[in-house]
Amino acid sequence: MNKEMIALASGRQIEVFTEGTPSPSALFFHHGTPGSALTWEEWLPEVAAVGGFAIAYSRAGYGLSERHEGRTVIANSDDVAEIVEHFGVRSFVSLGWSGGGPHCIADTTLPESLAAISIAGVAPFDAPGLDFLAGMGEENHVEFGAAIEGPAAIQAWMEKYSGGSAKVTGPELIEALGGLIGDADKRSLTPDVAESVASKFRYALTKGYFGWMDDDLAFVEPWGFDITSITKPVELWQGDEDFMVPHEHAKWLAARIPSSQLKFVPGEGHISLGMHQRTSIIESALGYLKGAGK
């Protein structure tokens, strides 16, 4: 992958990885929480191998990207707009995993967006008729409880708990994730895979926990746009053994985004879903570019 630091109009530097021949059309990848562009190191080469151009970035505060304090879900799309403009991209499909789900859906507000694919992505915290935390591991209840209390509380939580993720090793990963993963994800975390995932957590927190903290604060606030007015295609991929983002989130989104399709995959967890469905998801994303004649 090719790495580049891009200076945004705000003066912030943001970390971007690309793969494939630059093109006016692209797939654009949003990582989870916590995470970084390296989340997609197995995905980008697969896109390039079939002739596509892929872009992944580290959201503000993650990896080497500089923090954007107070950012919201919709505000993040301003960074996306600058990144795609930097590469001369005129049409793109956004893909987002977990905490990247809301951010990829927000990209449908950009004129260059053709579609969005959310992979085990969360619904809005204030979603009417949805208990956001129901079915999640206890760890998420504690973390989001702190975020609801405000910046001081979630920062105190980060100072106490984020250090484990910043130093976690492969052999420690399953225990570290605790109740957030079930049997499907545990089976997927072979020693090699576990070390790869752990290394990505460590890299995500290179500059500290502020990207993670800012994500949590953004998730307990309104996203900043009306999902019921989305007209571009939105795919919602979800497994039923997910204890980080239970499948009720995808069902809630599917019922309210008029242009959405729910891609429900029984037997998959939060981590295993992307591992086992990667090729199918990429093919679907590229199909929107082909359908637009790009």
MARLOTOR-272862 format. One line per 5 residues: number of its first residue (from 0); their letters; for each residue z, x, y of N, C-alpha, C. Coordinates in pm, whole numbers, plus 50000, padded with zeros to 5 digits. Example, Ala and Ser with C-alpha at 12.3 -4.5 7.8 and 13.67 -1.06 7.14 Angstrom:
! residues 2
0	as	50780/51319/49431/50780/51230/49550/50780/51320/49670  50708/51285/49775/50714/51367/49894/50787/51290/50003;
! end
This chain:
! residues 294
0	mnkem	50000/50083/49881/50000/50000/50000/50000/50088/50125  49937/50038/50229/49931/50109/50356/50041/50056/50448  50122/50145/50500/50234/50106/50586/50202/50138/50731  50244/50047/50819/50218/50065/50961/50333/50001/51039  50375/50065/51148/50471/50006/51240/50392/49952/51359;
5	ialas	50408/49824/51385/50332/49758/51491/50425/49725/51607  50383/49759/51728/50461/49726/51848/50422/49585/51894  50519/49497/51899/50495/49360/51945/50505/49353/52097  50463/49240/52153/50465/49223/52298/50606/49234/52354  50704/49198/52272/50845/49206/52314/50895/49349/52323;
10	grqie	50819/49442/52266/50862/49581/52258/50924/49615/52125  50954/49514/52043/51009/49539/51910/50903/49599/51818  50950/49684/51726/50864/49741/51623/50882/49659/51496  50773/49630/51427/50782/49554/51303/50702/49625/51195  50759/49627/51076/50704/49700/50962/50606/49612/50885;
15	vfteg	50486/49665/50861/50381/49588/50794/50317/49674/50686  50293/49613/50569/50219/49677/50461/50092/49597/50435  49983/49666/50410/49858/49599/50378/49796/49660/50253  49708/49583/50192/49635/49630/50075/49499/49560/50075  49393/49636/50044/49259/49581/50040/49181/49615/50166;
20	tpsps	49052/49583/50164/48965/49610/50278/48993/49511/50390  49024/49560/50511/49049/49467/50622/48938/49364/50636  48979/49242/50665/48886/49130/50665/48933/49027/50768  48841/48943/50816/48882/48835/50908/48968/48728/50841  48978/48733/50707/49063/48638/50635/49162/48716/50549;
25	alffh	49280/48658/50528/49385/48732/50458/49486/48638/50395  49563/48694/50302/49685/48631/50255/49801/48700/50324  49896/48622/50372/50007/48675/50451/50138/48640/50381  50221/48741/50353/50338/48723/50266/50471/48733/50342  50557/48631/50319/50692/48625/50375/50794/48646/50262;
30	hgtpg	50880/48745/50275/50980/48774/50172/51100/48680/50183  51191/48693/50086/51310/48609/50081/51427/48665/50160  51546/48611/50132/51668/48644/50206/51776/48693/50110  51818/48820/50118/51759/48928/50198/51633/48982/50131  51551/49053/50206/51429/49107/50149/51352/49191/50249;
35	saltw	51235/49235/50207/51148/49313/50294/51007/49303/50240  50915/49369/50308/50775/49368/50265/50759/49421/50123  50851/49508/50079/50839/49566/49945/50856/49463/49835  50908/49345/49867/50916/49237/49770/50782/49214/49703  50674/49240/49777/50539/49202/49733/50458/49320/49679;
40	eewlp	50525/49429/49641/50448/49548/49601/50366/49527/49475  50403/49429/49390/50319/49399/49273/50211/49297/49307  50230/49223/49413/50136/49116/49451/50017/49169/49530  50043/49255/49626/49935/49299/49715/49822/49369/49641  49851/49459/49547/49740/49521/49473/49660/49419/49390;
45	evaav	49726/49316/49342/49653/49215/49265/49557/49138/49355  49597/49112/49478/49507/49047/49574/49387/49137/49603  49416/49265/49628/49309/49359/49661/49213/49379/49545  49264/49371/49421/49181/49394/49303/49071/49289/49288  49093/49172/49347/48989/49068/49339/48918/49050/49473;
50	ggfai	48928/49153/49558/48851/49154/49682/48919/49095/49803  49047/49060/49792/49117/49000/49905/49186/49103/49992  49223/49060/50111/49299/49142/50205/49439/49082/50215  49542/49163/50191/49680/49114/50186/49766/49184/50290  49851/49106/50355/49943/49157/50457/50084/49111/50422;
55	aysra	50178/49203/50420/50319/49170/50403/50397/49241/50512  50500/49178/50561/50579/49238/50669/50727/49223/50636  50809/49302/50702/50954/49287/50694/50999/49208/50816  51058/49091/50791/51102/49007/50901/51199/49084/50991  51208/49044/51116/51291/49114/51214/51432/49139/51160;
60	gygls	51473/49265/51165/51606/49305/51119/51610/49359/50978  51501/49345/50903/51495/49393/50764/51412/49520/50754  51438/49599/50650/51360/49722/50631/51368/49807/50756  51252/49842/50810/51247/49921/50933/51215/49836/51055  51202/49705/51038/51171/49617/51151/51293/49598/51240;
65	erheg	51270/49600/51370/51380/49586/51464/51426/49440/51475  51551/49425/51502/51614/49292/51507/51562/49207/51623  51554/49076/51598/51529/48976/51701/51647/48880/51700  51748/48912/51777/51871/48832/51775/51843/48691/51825  51896/48592/51752/51880/48452/51792/51748/48390/51749;
70	rtvia	51671/48459/51667/51542/48403/51626/51561/48274/51546  51462/48188/51555/51459/48064/51479/51344/48070/51380  51336/47970/51293/51226/47968/51196/51092/47963/51269  51078/47874/51366/50948/47861/51434/50919/47983/51521  51022/48044/51580/51000/48162/51664/50942/48278/51585;
75	nsddv	50974/48284/51455/50922/48393/51372/50770/48390/51366  50711/48271/51380/50565/48262/51373/50498/48331/51492  50572/48355/51600/50516/48434/51710/50486/48576/51663  50578/48633/51581/50554/48765/51524/50432/48762/51433  50422/48658/51352/50307/48646/51261/50177/48642/51340;
80	aeive	50174/48565/51447/50053/48554/51528/50009/48689/51581  50107/48771/51624/50073/48904/51675/50024/48996/51564  50083/48984/51446/50041/49070/51335/49898/49038/51293  49865/48911/51276/49729/48877/51232/49628/48913/51340  49666/48899/51466/49575/48940/51574/49551/49090/51570;
85	hfgvr	49657/49167/51542/49645/49313/51534/49539/49354/51432  49532/49282/51321/49436/49316/51215/49303/49240/51227  49284/49165/51334/49160/49093/51354/49140/48978/51258  49250/48924/51207/49243/48812/51111/49228/48681/51188  49128/48604/51149/49101/48476/51216/49139/48356/51130;
90	sfvsl	49163/48379/51001/49209/48271/50914/49294/48331/50803  49404/48264/50769/49493/48318/50667/49568/48206/50597  49618/48242/50479/49707/48155/50401/49840/48225/50392  49947/48156/50425/50082/48212/50417/50146/48182/50283  50214/48280/50228/50294/48261/50108/50436/48307/50138;
95	gwsgg	50534/48229/50096/50673/48265/50122/50761/48235/50004  50846/48330/49969/50938/48313/49857/51079/48290/49910  51149/48189/49857/51288/48164/49887/51309/48144/50038  51383/48234/50103/51401/48223/50247/51274/48242/50326  51169/48291/50261/51039/48300/50327/50965/48168/50327;
100	gphci	51012/48071/50246/50946/47942/50238/50937/47870/50371  51050/47849/50441/51041/47784/50572/50950/47857/50669  50953/47991/50664/50872/48069/50758/50723/48055/50728  50686/48047/50600/50543/48030/50569/50497/47889/50607  50584/47789/50588/50547/47653/50628/50533/47644/50781;
105	adttl	50618/47716/50853/50609/47717/50999/50475/47772/51047  50415/47860/50970/50286/47917/51009/50175/47814/51017  50195/47696/50955/50090/47593/50965/50073/47546/51108  50166/47581/51197/50152/47545/51338/50055/47637/51411  50017/47749/51349/49925/47844/51412/49780/47803/51387;
110	pesla	49694/47820/51485/49554/47777/51466/49480/47854/51357  49521/47977/51329/49453/48057/51228/49494/48019/51085  49600/47941/51070/49653/47906/50938/49562/47805/50869  49534/47832/50740/49458/47739/50658/49547/47659/50565  49656/47720/50517/49744/47657/50418/49870/47740/50404;
115	aisia	49969/47682/50337/50094/47754/50310/50136/47728/50166  50191/47831/50103/50243/47820/49966/50387/47868/49965  50479/47775/49943/50621/47805/49939/50665/47817/49793  50726/47929/49759/50768/47959/49622/50921/47955/49617  50976/47848/49560/51121/47830/49554/51184/47839/49693;
120	gvapf	51120/47774/49789/51167/47779/49927/51267/47670/49960  51355/47699/50055/51458/47603/50094/51404/47496/50186  51469/47379/50183/51444/47271/50277/51533/47290/50401  51513/47211/50505/51601/47222/50623/51746/47190/50589  51837/47257/50654/51979/47236/50628/52023/47095/50666;
125	dapgl	51963/47041/50773/52001/46909/50821/51914/46799/50760  51850/46827/50646/51759/46731/50584/51831/46601/50548  51792/46488/50606/51858/46361/50572/51830/46322/50427  51935/46285/50355/51919/46245/50216/51923/46360/50118  51942/46483/50165/51951/46600/50077/52083/46671/50099;
130	dflag	52157/46693/49992/52276/46778/49999/52228/46921/49979  52218/46994/50086/52156/47127/50086/52217/47219/49982  52347/47214/49966/52417/47309/49879/52433/47261/49735  52403/47135/49709/52422/47080/49575/52338/47155/49473  52402/47200/49364/52331/47271/49259/52318/47420/49281;
135	mgeen	52358/47469/49397/52353/47613/49424/52477/47681/49365  52464/47811/49336/52577/47889/49292/52685/47894/49398  52808/47914/49356/52921/47914/49447/52904/48017/49558  52837/48127/49527/52817/48232/49628/52745/48177/49751  52645/48090/49731/52573/48031/49844/52661/47935/49923;
140	hvefg	52751/47863/49855/52841/47773/49925/52927/47852/50024  52977/47965/49981/53062/48046/50068/52981/48106/50183  52864/48160/50151/52782/48224/50254/52736/48125/50360  52680/48012/50318/52633/47915/50416/52750/47848/50489  52863/47837/50422/52981/47786/50490/53017/47873/50609;
145	aaieg	53004/48004/50591/53031/48096/50702/52925/48082/50812  52799/48064/50772/52693/48049/50871/52714/47924/50956  52760/47817/50893/52786/47693/50967/52894/47715/51072  52992/47798/51041/53100/47825/51136/53050/47901/51258  52940/47975/51245/52884/48044/51360/52870/48193/51342;
150	paaiq	52815/48262/51445/52786/48405/51434/52906/48492/51397  53022/48464/51452/53138/48549/51423/53177/48539/51276  53174/48417/51222/53214/48397/51083/53115/48458/50986  52984/48439/51012/52886/48495/50918/52881/48647/50930  52907/48700/51050/52911/48846/51062/53029/48903/50985;
155	awmek	53142/48833/50989/53258/48878/50911/53228/48875/50762  53155/48770/50718/53115/48761/50577/53023/48878/50542  52925/48905/50629/52832/49015/50604/52906/49148/50594  52999/49171/50682/53072/49298/50679/53151/49315/50550  53194/49203/50494/53273/49209/50372/53187/49219/50246;
160	ysggs	53072/49149/50244/52998/49135/50119/52860/49202/50115  52796/49227/50230/52659/49277/50225/52650/49420/50173  52759/49495/50183/52757/49634/50136/52725/49645/49989  52764/49546/49910/52733/49548/49768/52585/49544/49743  52513/49458/49818/52367/49449/49803/52299/49575/49854;
165	akvtg	52357/49637/49956/52298/49758/50013/52306/49876/49918  52396/49870/49818/52415/49981/49725/52390/49943/49579  52353/49817/49554/52344/49768/49417/52243/49846/49334  52274/49868/49208/52184/49934/49114/52133/49832/49013  52031/49870/48940/51975/49781/48839/52078/49731/48739;
170	pelie	52156/49820/48677/52256/49775/48578/52362/49682/48637  52382/49686/48769/52483/49601/48833/52428/49467/48878  52296/49452/48876/52233/49340/48946/52273/49204/48892  52267/49184/48760/52296/49052/48704/52438/49008/48740  52532/49100/48728/52670/49066/48764/52682/49038/48913;
175	alggl	52609/49116/48995/52616/49098/49140/52562/48962/49183  52459/48912/49115/52401/48783/49151/52485/48667/49101  52570/48691/49003/52667/48591/48960/52605/48456/48927  52663/48351/48986/52619/48215/48958/52489/48176/49023  52425/48267/49095/52299/48237/49160/52180/48244/49065;
180	igdad	52199/48299/48946/52090/48305/48849/52136/48247/48716  52040/48185/48646/52066/48128/48515/51996/48208/48407  51985/48148/48289/51930/48220/48175/51786/48263/48195  51704/48180/48260/51563/48216/48280/51550/48344/48361  51629/48356/48467/51624/48476/48550/51686/48596/48479;
185	krslt	51794/48573/48406/51858/48684/48334/51763/48743/48230  51687/48658/48162/51590/48709/48064/51481/48792/48131  51446/48756/48252/51341/48827/48324/51386/48962/48377  51517/48977/48396/51569/49100/48455/51594/49206/48348  51485/49252/48289/51492/49365/48198/51539/49487/48277;
190	pdvae	51581/49595/48212/51631/49710/48289/51534/49760/48396  51406/49771/48363/51310/49820/48462/51294/49722/48578  51284/49593/48544/51269/49492/48649/51394/49486/48735  51510/49492/48673/51636/49486/48748/51646/49602/48847  51607/49722/48804/51613/49836/48895/51514/49819/49010;
195	svask	51396/49763/48980/51298/49739/49085/51351/49639/49187  51409/49530/49140/51464/49429/49231/51580/49488/49311  51667/49563/49245/51780/49623/49315/51733/49719/49424  51631/49796/49395/51581/49892/49496/51527/49819/49618  51471/49700/49596/51417/49621/49708/51531/49566/49793;
200	fryal	51642/49526/49728/51759/49483/49805/51810/49598/49891  51817/49716/49832/51868/49832/49906/51779/49863/50026  51648/49858/50004/51557/49889/50114/51565/49784/50225  51579/49657/50185/51587/49549/50284/51698/49573/50385  51807/49636/50339/51925/49656/50424/51933/49797/50480;
205	tkgyf	51818/49863/50490/51811/50000/50542/51882/50013/50677  51859/49916/50766/51915/49923/50901/52035/49831/50919  52091/49784/50807/52208/49698/50816/52177/49554/50778  52274/49468/50803/52268/49330/50753/52215/49229/50854  52169/49271/50971/52139/49174/51077/52020/49084/51046;
210	gwmdd	51920/49133/50972/51810/49046/50934/51860/48932/50846  51945/48966/50751/52005/48868/50660/52090/48768/50738  52173/48818/50825/52258/48734/50907/52176/48639/50994  52073/48691/51056/51990/48608/51143/51913/48503/51064  51873/48535/50942/51813/48433/50855/51910/48319/50832;
215	dlafv	52032/48353/50791/52131/48250/50760/52157/48160/50881  52167/48219/50999/52190/48140/51120/52069/48051/51150  51949/48103/51126/51829/48022/51149/51821/47905/51053  51866/47925/50929/51855/47820/50827/51950/47703/50851  52061/47725/50921/52152/47613/50946/52124/47545/51080;
220	epwgf	52014/47585/51144/51966/47520/51266/51834/47449/51236  51791/47355/51320/51660/47292/51300/51549/47396/51298  51447/47371/51217/51337/47467/51205/51255/47477/51333  51251/47371/51412/51181/47377/51540/51041/47319/51540  51004/47251/51433/50874/47182/51429/50886/47064/51334;
225	ditsi	50791/46970/51346/50797/46846/51269/50716/46860/51140  50786/46867/51026/50713/46885/50901/50631/46762/50864  50668/46645/50917/50593/46523/50882/50457/46518/50951  50435/46609/51047/50306/46611/51117/50210/46716/51062  50252/46788/50958/50166/46892/50899/50046/46826/50831;
230	tkpve	49928/46877/50861/49806/46826/50799/49738/46929/50710  49777/47055/50723/49718/47161/50640/49782/47159/50501  49709/47200/50398/49767/47198/50263/49893/47283/50252  49992/47228/50184/50117/47300/50156/50148/47283/50008  50155/47395/49936/50194/47392/49795/50341/47431/49784;
235	lwqgd	50414/47358/49701/50557/47381/49681/50580/47413/49534  50590/47543/49502/50612/47588/49365/50761/47597/49339  50804/47541/49225/50946/47533/49198/50974/47527/49049  51080/47596/49006/51129/47586/48870/51252/47498/48863  51293/47460/48742/51409/47372/48728/51536/47446/48686;
240	edfmv	51528/47579/48673/51647/47658/48640/51683/47751/48756  51672/47697/48876/51694/47774/48998/51829/47735/49058  51919/47833/49069/52051/47807/49124/52068/47872/49261  51961/47935/49310/51960/47980/49449/51903/47871/49538  51789/47814/49495/51728/47703/49567/51695/47595/49464;
245	pheha	51784/47499/49443/51761/47396/49341/51635/47314/49369  51578/47257/49261/51448/47191/49274/51451/47068/49362  51569/47015/49394/51576/46901/49485/51521/46937/49624  51527/47065/49659/51471/47109/49788/51320/47087/49790  51253/47130/49685/51107/47113/49679/51070/46965/49674;
250	kwlaa	51146/46887/49600/51118/46743/49591/51135/46677/49728  51236/46717/49803/51258/46662/49936/51140/46697/50028  51100/46822/50026/50986/46864/50110/50858/46792/50070  50835/46778/49941/50713/46713/49893/50705/46567/49938  50821/46504/49949/50823/46363/49989/50800/46345/50139;
255	ripss	50807/46453/50215/50799/46440/50361/50684/46515/50426  50626/46610/50356/50507/46678/50410/50385/46604/50355  50311/46532/50440/50203/46447/50389/50096/46520/50311  50073/46646/50345/49963/46723/50285/50009/46812/50171  50130/46787/50118/50187/46879/50019/50153/46842/49876;
260	qlkfv	50162/46944/49789/50152/46928/49644/50273/46997/49583  50343/46926/49493/50456/46986/49424/50406/47048/49293  50425/47179/49279/50384/47252/49159/50512/47285/49080  50556/47191/49000/50682/47204/48928/50659/47272/48794  50736/47378/48768/50719/47457/48646/50850/47457/48568;
265	pgegh	50862/47373/48466/50986/47368/48388/51016/47503/48321  51144/47534/48311/51186/47655/48241/51188/47780/48326  51153/47769/48453/51151/47887/48540/51269/47885/48636  51318/48006/48668/51427/48022/48763/51376/48072/48896  51467/48121/48978/51432/48165/49113/51349/48293/49112;
270	islgm	51384/48384/49023/51313/48512/49013/51196/48502/48916  51218/48438/48803/51115/48433/48698/50991/48357/48743  51007/48259/48832/50893/48177/48874/50781/48264/48931  50815/48349/49027/50712/48434/49087/50658/48538/48991  50743/48589/48902/50699/48688/48806/50595/48630/48710;
275	hqrts	50622/48511/48659/50535/48452/48556/50416/48376/48614  50427/48330/48737/50320/48248/48796/50241/48323/48903  50264/48453/48915/50202/48530/49023/50051/48514/49029  49983/48534/48917/49837/48528/48918/49788/48389/48956  49852/48285/48904/49811/48148/48937/49831/48119/49085;
280	iiesa	49942/48166/49141/49970/48143/49283/49868/48216/49370  49838/48340/49336/49738/48416/49413/49601/48349/49405  49563/48305/49287/49433/48237/49272/49427/48111/49358  49537/48037/49361/49541/47917/49442/49528/47951/49590  49599/48054/49634/49594/48095/49775/49453/48139/49814;
285	lgylk	49391/48221/49731/49255/48267/49760/49156/48152/49760  49186/48048/49682/49097/47931/49678/49085/47863/49813  49192/47864/49893/49183/47804/50027/49092/47885/50118  49095/48017/50104/49004/48101/50183/48859/48076/50143  48834/48067/50011/48699/48041/49963/48651/47902/50004;
290	gagk	48744/47806/49999/48708/47670/50037/48670/47657/50182  48724/47747/50265/48690/47746/50407/48568/47832/50437  48512/47890/50331/48394/47973/50347/48423/48110/50403  48546/48156/50379/48585/48288/50432/48570/48397/50327;
! end
